[in-house]
Amino acid sequence: AVGPAVVRIDTERTIHAPSLDPLFEDPTFKRFFGDEIPNMQPKDRLERGQGSGVIVSKDGLLLTNAHVVADAEKVTVTLTDGRSYIGVVKGTDEVVDLAVVKIETKGVDLPIAPLGVSADLEVGDWVLAVGNPLGLDNTVTLGIVSSLNRSAAEVGIPEKRLNFIQTDAAINPGNSGGPLVNEFGQVVGLNTAIRANAEGIGFAIPIDRAKDVLNELSNGRKIQHAYVGIQMVSLTPEFARQNNEDPNAASIIPEVEGAIVIRVIPKSPAATSGVRRFDIIQAIDGTEVRSAKEVQTIVDRAKVGQIVHLRIVRGESEKPIEVQVKTGDLSTIKDLDTKDGHKSQK
């Protein structure tokens, strides 16, 4: 059973107050205002947070969201039977919003959640979201799978590099990091509270993606994410036609399918290789692509240092371009804002 393996995570971190403006200590300022200046020494304050997690190994490893434990100075993990342990954050990956926390139980047996295969999910499947929303321990909500590949851009967080499971099971603050469970009692996703006040819409990180990073994070290794440095939108003949009929359009676009580059990040691998704005990517390593999402999926699977071969359309001609994939952290990836199916407003 999954229930006993679901934990509450309480965090504490210090918010450092900014220092007083040096103007208050200026002798000239003091001469004019004297003791009228109050003694306002800023004070640090303690910020507490709460989320959920799920135990996935006998040696005390648990999965949760990266934002649940971000910058935490103290992590307390509480089991459903009331036992509490200090948690140690072994690793976080903000790009996919995953973290691994370890608790030391000194030989005490722990309940472990069985992990399923999110790739086996189908739209319409029943799922349960388990967690501690709003401080209510071990709350279970029921829903169905509404979508299996909701892109991060569609969800409104384009800096993330994954597709989400969408469900109508209620997911609220405090649910973040808790498991999404299939009808067989297996964990198929990790709940993440993304949109405030979103009635009937919840999102979860596929457990297959979490498995990919579990070993790396549990050993304290940093996850390397493939990065080429382009911002793009999906291109369809209808999209191109609409653009070409606009008298203010910046460029005439061929009426083909693919992903059109709308921005190249300066000094990025793509920029160095000669990729330009309005280039249309139609294939990568011989695989035809019809959307920005397909391009991103192929790049995500590439290894850092690998050369990928793009077939692009530029103007009226095709052109092959080789780009070496490099690693990008959250700051570089945030600058991309890859969107699918509509123009970026940035």
Secondary structure, 3 states (H helix, E strand, C coil): CCHHHEEEEEEEEEECCCCCCHHHHCHHHHHHHHHHCCCCCCCCEEEEEEEEEEECCCCCEEEECHHHHCCCCEEEEECCCCCEEEEEEEEEECCCCEEEEEECCCCCCCCCCCECCHHHCCCCCEEEEEECHHHCCCEEEEEEEEEEEEEHHHHCCCCCCCEEEEECCCCCCCCCCCEEECCCCCEEEEEECCCCCCCCCEEEEEHHHHHHHHHHHHCCCCCCCEECCEEEEEECHHHHHHHHCCCCCCCCCCCCCEEEEEEECCCCHHHHHCCCCCCEEEEECCEECCCHHHHHHHHHHCCCCCEEEEEEEECCEEEEEEEECEECCHHHHHCCCCCCCCCCCC
